[in-house]
């Protein structure tokens, strides 16, 4: 059973890659381009929606998460999120976990065949940030702008661009809804599941013009 549109070019691309297709199998999954691929009239999302949305940069992106009241996006098990008012699982509380499949091109190389470290950090930052609109559209997180307070990134291995796809995963670790604070972690992995880079982050909701 799919809760997503299987006719999109992004779905067809990643579904043609066996290891990526495995991440598209499951019950009550949503698979769609992430919100950062939509550029707003204000210019919001221009980085991933325009600058990094070319054949030579990041040509395809697909976010995958569970649309069920139970279960994480990867294995059907429950994904617990610690919050200031209790715990939630799936859409019964917060959607606590998301995956992104990304097609990376040589236009974002640092060294030959190797993804630039700044782009690695940007991907980890963005996949964590992607949890915000998923929950906001379900009215589980209040409206408002959210910003990265810190992003501690660990580069473990060179990230290859001479491959058809990479996997980014993010999850909330702790959420304080009252204060608008979201602690999270993310990884960037290859086809074998080797973690190439990881990050711990804090996102905060802006209050007026100040963080």
ZADO-1210 file (C-alpha; in nm, 4 decimals, padded with zeros to 6 digits):
<atoms>
<atom x="00.0000" y="00.0000" z="00.0000" code="UNK" pos="1"/>
<atom x="00.1341" y="00.3421" z="-00.0983" code="UNK" pos="2"/>
<atom x="00.0166" y="00.6762" z="00.0337" code="UNK" pos="3"/>
<atom x="00.2198" y="00.8613" z="-00.2268" code="UNK" pos="4"/>
<atom x="00.2158" y="00.9401" z="-00.5977" code="UNK" pos="5"/>
<atom x="00.4142" y="00.6714" z="-00.7773" code="UNK" pos="6"/>
<atom x="00.4016" y="00.8633" z="-01.1065" code="UNK" pos="7"/>
<atom x="00.6456" y="01.1398" z="-01.0153" code="UNK" pos="8"/>
<atom x="00.9837" y="01.1438" z="-01.1943" code="UNK" pos="9"/>
<atom x="01.1602" y="01.1339" z="-00.8560" code="UNK" pos="10"/>
<atom x="00.9762" y="00.8204" z="-00.7533" code="UNK" pos="11"/>
<atom x="01.0514" y="00.6458" z="-01.0820" code="UNK" pos="12"/>
<atom x="01.4194" y="00.7372" z="-01.0600" code="UNK" pos="13"/>
<atom x="01.4768" y="00.6075" z="-00.7081" code="UNK" pos="14"/>
<atom x="01.2478" y="00.3093" z="-00.7575" code="UNK" pos="15"/>
<atom x="01.4758" y="00.2006" z="-01.0435" code="UNK" pos="16"/>
<atom x="01.7682" y="00.1655" z="-00.7996" code="UNK" pos="17"/>
<atom x="01.7229" y="-00.1596" z="-00.6027" code="UNK" pos="18"/>
<atom x="01.8570" y="-00.0421" z="-00.2676" code="UNK" pos="19"/>
<atom x="01.6590" y="00.2815" z="-00.2884" code="UNK" pos="20"/>
<atom x="01.3442" y="00.0923" z="-00.3856" code="UNK" pos="21"/>
<atom x="01.3637" y="-00.0965" z="-00.0565" code="UNK" pos="22"/>
<atom x="01.3087" y="00.2318" z="00.1268" code="UNK" pos="23"/>
<atom x="00.9919" y="00.2885" z="-00.0758" code="UNK" pos="24"/>
<atom x="00.8288" y="-00.0340" z="00.0403" code="UNK" pos="25"/>
<atom x="00.5987" y="-00.0335" z="00.3383" code="UNK" pos="26"/>
<atom x="00.2554" y="00.0496" z="00.4695" code="UNK" pos="27"/>
<atom x="00.1223" y="00.4044" z="00.4938" code="UNK" pos="28"/>
<atom x="00.4373" y="00.5681" z="00.3635" code="UNK" pos="29"/>
<atom x="00.4452" y="00.9153" z="00.2163" code="UNK" pos="30"/>
<atom x="00.7106" y="00.9688" z="-00.0515" code="UNK" pos="31"/>
<atom x="00.7310" y="01.3094" z="-00.2152" code="UNK" pos="32"/>
<atom x="00.9772" y="01.5869" z="-00.2969" code="UNK" pos="33"/>
<atom x="01.0587" y="01.7728" z="00.0278" code="UNK" pos="34"/>
<atom x="00.9143" y="02.1171" z="00.0863" code="UNK" pos="35"/>
<atom x="01.2557" y="02.2793" z="00.0330" code="UNK" pos="36"/>
<atom x="01.2227" y="02.2029" z="-00.3410" code="UNK" pos="37"/>
<atom x="00.9380" y="02.4538" z="-00.3696" code="UNK" pos="38"/>
<atom x="01.0637" y="02.8106" z="-00.4113" code="UNK" pos="39"/>
<atom x="00.8306" y="03.0707" z="-00.2611" code="UNK" pos="40"/>
<atom x="00.7749" y="03.4170" z="-00.4135" code="UNK" pos="41"/>
<atom x="00.9688" y="03.5584" z="-00.1158" code="UNK" pos="42"/>
<atom x="01.2769" y="03.3618" z="-00.2262" code="UNK" pos="43"/>
<atom x="01.2429" y="03.1073" z="00.0538" code="UNK" pos="44"/>
<atom x="01.3912" y="02.7675" z="-00.0399" code="UNK" pos="45"/>
<atom x="01.5956" y="02.9117" z="-00.3268" code="UNK" pos="46"/>
<atom x="01.9054" y="02.7099" z="-00.2289" code="UNK" pos="47"/>
<atom x="01.7582" y="02.3607" z="-00.2639" code="UNK" pos="48"/>
<atom x="01.4680" y="02.4607" z="-00.4846" code="UNK" pos="49"/>
<atom x="01.6677" y="02.6460" z="-00.7504" code="UNK" pos="50"/>
<atom x="02.0457" y="02.6643" z="-00.7013" code="UNK" pos="51"/>
<atom x="02.0847" y="02.2974" z="-00.6080" code="UNK" pos="52"/>
<atom x="01.8034" y="02.1774" z="-00.8330" code="UNK" pos="53"/>
<atom x="01.9907" y="02.1116" z="-01.1551" code="UNK" pos="54"/>
<atom x="02.1150" y="01.8080" z="-01.3453" code="UNK" pos="55"/>
<atom x="02.4681" y="01.8608" z="-01.2153" code="UNK" pos="56"/>
<atom x="02.3913" y="01.9361" z="-00.8501" code="UNK" pos="57"/>
<atom x="02.1053" y="01.7568" z="-00.6693" code="UNK" pos="58"/>
<atom x="01.8844" y="01.6458" z="-00.9560" code="UNK" pos="59"/>
<atom x="01.6270" y="01.4513" z="-00.7536" code="UNK" pos="60"/>
<atom x="01.5113" y="01.4436" z="-00.3917" code="UNK" pos="61"/>
<atom x="01.2443" y="01.2342" z="-00.2248" code="UNK" pos="62"/>
<atom x="01.1362" y="01.2507" z="00.1403" code="UNK" pos="63"/>
<atom x="00.9872" y="00.9400" z="00.2990" code="UNK" pos="64"/>
<atom x="00.8021" y="00.9156" z="00.6280" code="UNK" pos="65"/>
<atom x="00.5255" y="00.7199" z="00.7941" code="UNK" pos="66"/>
<atom x="00.1750" y="00.8589" z="00.7639" code="UNK" pos="67"/>
<atom x="00.0479" y="00.6133" z="01.0226" code="UNK" pos="68"/>
<atom x="-00.0379" y="00.6758" z="01.3860" code="UNK" pos="69"/>
<atom x="00.2133" y="00.4022" z="01.4597" code="UNK" pos="70"/>
<atom x="00.5509" y="00.3215" z="01.3162" code="UNK" pos="71"/>
<atom x="00.8681" y="00.4805" z="01.1923" code="UNK" pos="72"/>
<atom x="00.9399" y="00.5235" z="00.8226" code="UNK" pos="73"/>
<atom x="01.2013" y="00.2539" z="00.7983" code="UNK" pos="74"/>
<atom x="01.1010" y="-00.0632" z="00.9733" code="UNK" pos="75"/>
<atom x="00.7452" y="-00.0354" z="01.0974" code="UNK" pos="76"/>
<atom x="00.8600" y="-00.0050" z="01.4580" code="UNK" pos="77"/>
<atom x="00.7529" y="00.2728" z="01.6850" code="UNK" pos="78"/>
<atom x="00.9575" y="00.5926" z="01.6860" code="UNK" pos="79"/>
<atom x="00.9311" y="00.7596" z="02.0231" code="UNK" pos="80"/>
<atom x="00.9761" y="01.1342" z="02.0535" code="UNK" pos="81"/>
<atom x="01.0380" y="01.2887" z="02.3942" code="UNK" pos="82"/>
<atom x="00.8400" y="01.6094" z="02.4341" code="UNK" pos="83"/>
<atom x="00.7812" y="01.8576" z="02.7111" code="UNK" pos="84"/>
<atom x="00.4225" y="01.7304" z="02.7445" code="UNK" pos="85"/>
<atom x="00.4797" y="01.3553" z="02.7015" code="UNK" pos="86"/>
<atom x="00.5709" y="01.1223" z="02.4179" code="UNK" pos="87"/>
<atom x="00.4280" y="01.0748" z="02.0727" code="UNK" pos="88"/>
<atom x="00.4534" y="00.8161" z="01.7979" code="UNK" pos="89"/>
<atom x="00.4018" y="00.8813" z="01.4259" code="UNK" pos="90"/>
<atom x="00.1091" y="01.1141" z="01.3559" code="UNK" pos="91"/>
<atom x="-00.0447" y="01.0223" z="01.6914" code="UNK" pos="92"/>
<atom x="00.2133" y="01.2665" z="01.8295" code="UNK" pos="93"/>
<atom x="00.4990" y="01.4097" z="01.6297" code="UNK" pos="94"/>
<atom x="00.6261" y="01.2557" z="01.3094" code="UNK" pos="95"/>
<atom x="00.9665" y="01.1879" z="01.4569" code="UNK" pos="96"/>
<atom x="01.1649" y="01.0434" z="01.1694" code="UNK" pos="97"/>
<atom x="01.2210" y="01.1139" z="00.8008" code="UNK" pos="98"/>
<atom x="01.4417" y="00.9823" z="00.5212" code="UNK" pos="99"/>
<atom x="01.5610" y="01.1576" z="00.2092" code="UNK" pos="100"/>
<atom x="01.6905" y="00.9955" z="-00.1069" code="UNK" pos="101"/>
<atom x="01.9159" y="01.2295" z="-00.3040" code="UNK" pos="102"/>
<atom x="02.0711" y="01.2082" z="-00.6510" code="UNK" pos="103"/>
<atom x="02.4045" y="01.3924" z="-00.6289" code="UNK" pos="104"/>
<atom x="02.5986" y="01.5269" z="-00.9267" code="UNK" pos="105"/>
<atom x="02.9555" y="01.6421" z="-00.9835" code="UNK" pos="106"/>
<atom x="02.8500" y="02.0071" z="-00.9807" code="UNK" pos="107"/>
<atom x="02.8735" y="01.9988" z="-00.6003" code="UNK" pos="108"/>
<atom x="03.2211" y="01.8436" z="-00.5874" code="UNK" pos="109"/>
<atom x="03.4872" y="01.9730" z="-00.3522" code="UNK" pos="110"/>
<atom x="03.7614" y="01.7291" z="-00.4515" code="UNK" pos="111"/>
<atom x="03.7172" y="01.5151" z="-00.7640" code="UNK" pos="112"/>
<atom x="03.4316" y="01.2709" z="-00.7124" code="UNK" pos="113"/>
<atom x="03.3776" y="01.3982" z="-00.3578" code="UNK" pos="114"/>
<atom x="03.0902" y="01.6071" z="-00.2263" code="UNK" pos="115"/>
<atom x="03.1912" y="01.9459" z="-00.0855" code="UNK" pos="116"/>
<atom x="03.1868" y="01.9476" z="00.2951" code="UNK" pos="117"/>
<atom x="02.9687" y="02.2576" z="00.3042" code="UNK" pos="118"/>
<atom x="02.7058" y="02.0821" z="00.0955" code="UNK" pos="119"/>
<atom x="02.7253" y="01.7792" z="00.3253" code="UNK" pos="120"/>
<atom x="02.6457" y="02.0045" z="00.6212" code="UNK" pos="121"/>
<atom x="02.3697" y="02.1792" z="00.4266" code="UNK" pos="122"/>
<atom x="02.2029" y="01.8460" z="00.3474" code="UNK" pos="123"/>
<atom x="02.2168" y="01.7330" z="00.7109" code="UNK" pos="124"/>
<atom x="02.0814" y="02.0697" z="00.8231" code="UNK" pos="125"/>
<atom x="01.8015" y="02.0608" z="00.5658" code="UNK" pos="126"/>
<atom x="01.6867" y="01.7035" z="00.6298" code="UNK" pos="127"/>
<atom x="01.6541" y="01.7823" z="01.0020" code="UNK" pos="128"/>
<atom x="01.4716" y="02.1031" z="00.9175" code="UNK" pos="129"/>
<atom x="01.2402" y="01.9009" z="00.6934" code="UNK" pos="130"/>
<atom x="01.0761" y="01.7506" z="01.0005" code="UNK" pos="131"/>
<atom x="00.9333" y="02.0935" z="01.0879" code="UNK" pos="132"/>
<atom x="00.6990" y="02.1419" z="00.7875" code="UNK" pos="133"/>
<atom x="00.5890" y="01.7764" z="00.7990" code="UNK" pos="134"/>
<atom x="00.4611" y="01.8289" z="01.1514" code="UNK" pos="135"/>
<atom x="00.3448" y="02.1851" z="01.0933" code="UNK" pos="136"/>
<atom x="00.1127" y="02.0794" z="00.8100" code="UNK" pos="137"/>
<atom x="-00.0409" y="01.8300" z="01.0547" code="UNK" pos="138"/>
<atom x="-00.0819" y="02.1138" z="01.3070" code="UNK" pos="139"/>
<atom x="00.1468" y="01.9326" z="01.5512" code="UNK" pos="140"/>
<atom x="00.3953" y="02.2225" z="01.5545" code="UNK" pos="141"/>
<atom x="00.2808" y="02.5854" z="01.5738" code="UNK" pos="142"/>
<atom x="00.3225" y="02.8179" z="01.2774" code="UNK" pos="143"/>
<atom x="00.6343" y="03.0333" z="01.2699" code="UNK" pos="144"/>
<atom x="00.9901" y="03.0415" z="01.1404" code="UNK" pos="145"/>
<atom x="01.2423" y="02.7933" z="01.2761" code="UNK" pos="146"/>
<atom x="01.6192" y="02.8377" z="01.2563" code="UNK" pos="147"/>
<atom x="01.9281" y="02.6304" z="01.3272" code="UNK" pos="148"/>
<atom x="02.0787" y="02.7296" z="01.6624" code="UNK" pos="149"/>
<atom x="02.3680" y="02.4883" z="01.6200" code="UNK" pos="150"/>
<atom x="02.4720" y="02.2062" z="01.3889" code="UNK" pos="151"/>
<atom x="02.7598" y="01.9890" z="01.5074" code="UNK" pos="152"/>
<atom x="02.8786" y="01.7944" z="01.2043" code="UNK" pos="153"/>
<atom x="03.1132" y="01.4959" z="01.1983" code="UNK" pos="154"/>
<atom x="03.2719" y="01.4042" z="00.8660" code="UNK" pos="155"/>
<atom x="03.3513" y="01.0340" z="00.8830" code="UNK" pos="156"/>
<atom x="03.4360" y="00.9430" z="00.5233" code="UNK" pos="157"/>
<atom x="03.4489" y="01.1221" z="00.1877" code="UNK" pos="158"/>
<atom x="03.1014" y="01.1412" z="00.0372" code="UNK" pos="159"/>
<atom x="03.1107" y="01.0175" z="-00.3232" code="UNK" pos="160"/>
<atom x="02.9331" y="01.1940" z="-00.6069" code="UNK" pos="161"/>
<atom x="03.0163" y="00.9134" z="-00.8509" code="UNK" pos="162"/>
<atom x="02.7096" y="00.7205" z="-00.7387" code="UNK" pos="163"/>
<atom x="02.3437" y="00.7329" z="-00.8318" code="UNK" pos="164"/>
<atom x="02.2034" y="00.8110" z="-00.4887" code="UNK" pos="165"/>
<atom x="02.2632" y="00.8775" z="-00.1208" code="UNK" pos="166"/>
<atom x="02.0398" y="00.8437" z="00.1844" code="UNK" pos="167"/>
<atom x="01.9928" y="01.1089" z="00.4529" code="UNK" pos="168"/>
<atom x="01.8042" y="01.0234" z="00.7725" code="UNK" pos="169"/>
<atom x="01.6896" y="01.2559" z="01.0499" code="UNK" pos="170"/>
<atom x="01.5034" y="01.2125" z="01.3742" code="UNK" pos="171"/>
<atom x="01.3926" y="01.4219" z="01.6661" code="UNK" pos="172"/>
<atom x="01.5723" y="01.3343" z="01.9897" code="UNK" pos="173"/>
<atom x="01.3857" y="01.5718" z="02.2205" code="UNK" pos="174"/>
<atom x="01.1217" y="01.8369" z="02.1603" code="UNK" pos="175"/>
<atom x="01.0198" y="02.1236" z="02.3870" code="UNK" pos="176"/>
<atom x="00.7076" y="02.2566" z="02.2185" code="UNK" pos="177"/>
<atom x="00.6479" y="02.5221" z="02.4832" code="UNK" pos="178"/>
<atom x="00.9868" y="02.6817" z="02.4162" code="UNK" pos="179"/>
<atom x="00.9971" y="02.5973" z="02.0483" code="UNK" pos="180"/>
<atom x="01.3147" y="02.3891" z="02.0777" code="UNK" pos="181"/>
<atom x="01.3812" y="02.0800" z="01.8649" code="UNK" pos="182"/>
<atom x="01.6858" y="01.8626" z="01.9339" code="UNK" pos="183"/>
<atom x="01.7643" y="01.6254" z="01.6506" code="UNK" pos="184"/>
<atom x="02.0287" y="01.4153" z="01.4797" code="UNK" pos="185"/>
<atom x="02.0939" y="01.3111" z="01.1215" code="UNK" pos="186"/>
<atom x="02.3152" y="01.0868" z="00.9115" code="UNK" pos="187"/>
<atom x="02.4227" y="01.0732" z="00.5482" code="UNK" pos="188"/>
<atom x="02.4727" y="00.7165" z="00.4223" code="UNK" pos="189"/>
<atom x="02.5710" y="00.5243" z="00.1118" code="UNK" pos="190"/>
<atom x="02.4016" y="00.2244" z="-00.0501" code="UNK" pos="191"/>
<atom x="02.5573" y="-00.0153" z="00.2006" code="UNK" pos="192"/>
<atom x="02.4331" y="00.1840" z="00.4975" code="UNK" pos="193"/>
<atom x="02.7792" y="00.3166" z="00.5827" code="UNK" pos="194"/>
<atom x="02.7497" y="00.6458" z="00.7703" code="UNK" pos="195"/>
<atom x="02.9579" y="00.9010" z="00.5805" code="UNK" pos="196"/>
<atom x="02.8658" y="01.2024" z="00.7933" code="UNK" pos="197"/>
<atom x="02.6467" y="01.2773" z="01.0915" code="UNK" pos="198"/>
<atom x="02.5186" y="01.5774" z="01.2823" code="UNK" pos="199"/>
<atom x="02.3513" y="01.6822" z="01.6038" code="UNK" pos="200"/>
<atom x="02.1397" y="01.9963" z="01.5910" code="UNK" pos="201"/>
<atom x="01.9114" y="02.2293" z="01.7780" code="UNK" pos="202"/>
<atom x="01.6358" y="02.4112" z="01.5913" code="UNK" pos="203"/>
<atom x="01.4489" y="02.6944" z="01.7590" code="UNK" pos="204"/>
<atom x="01.1334" y="02.8857" z="01.6772" code="UNK" pos="205"/>
<atom x="01.1950" y="03.2547" z="01.6189" code="UNK" pos="206"/>
<atom x="01.0218" y="03.4970" z="01.8521" code="UNK" pos="207"/>
<atom x="00.9637" y="03.8187" z="01.6621" code="UNK" pos="208"/>
<atom x="01.2943" y="03.9197" z="01.4998" code="UNK" pos="209"/>
<atom x="01.5088" y="03.7355" z="01.7550" code="UNK" pos="210"/>
<atom x="01.5966" y="03.3686" z="01.7959" code="UNK" pos="211"/>
</atoms>
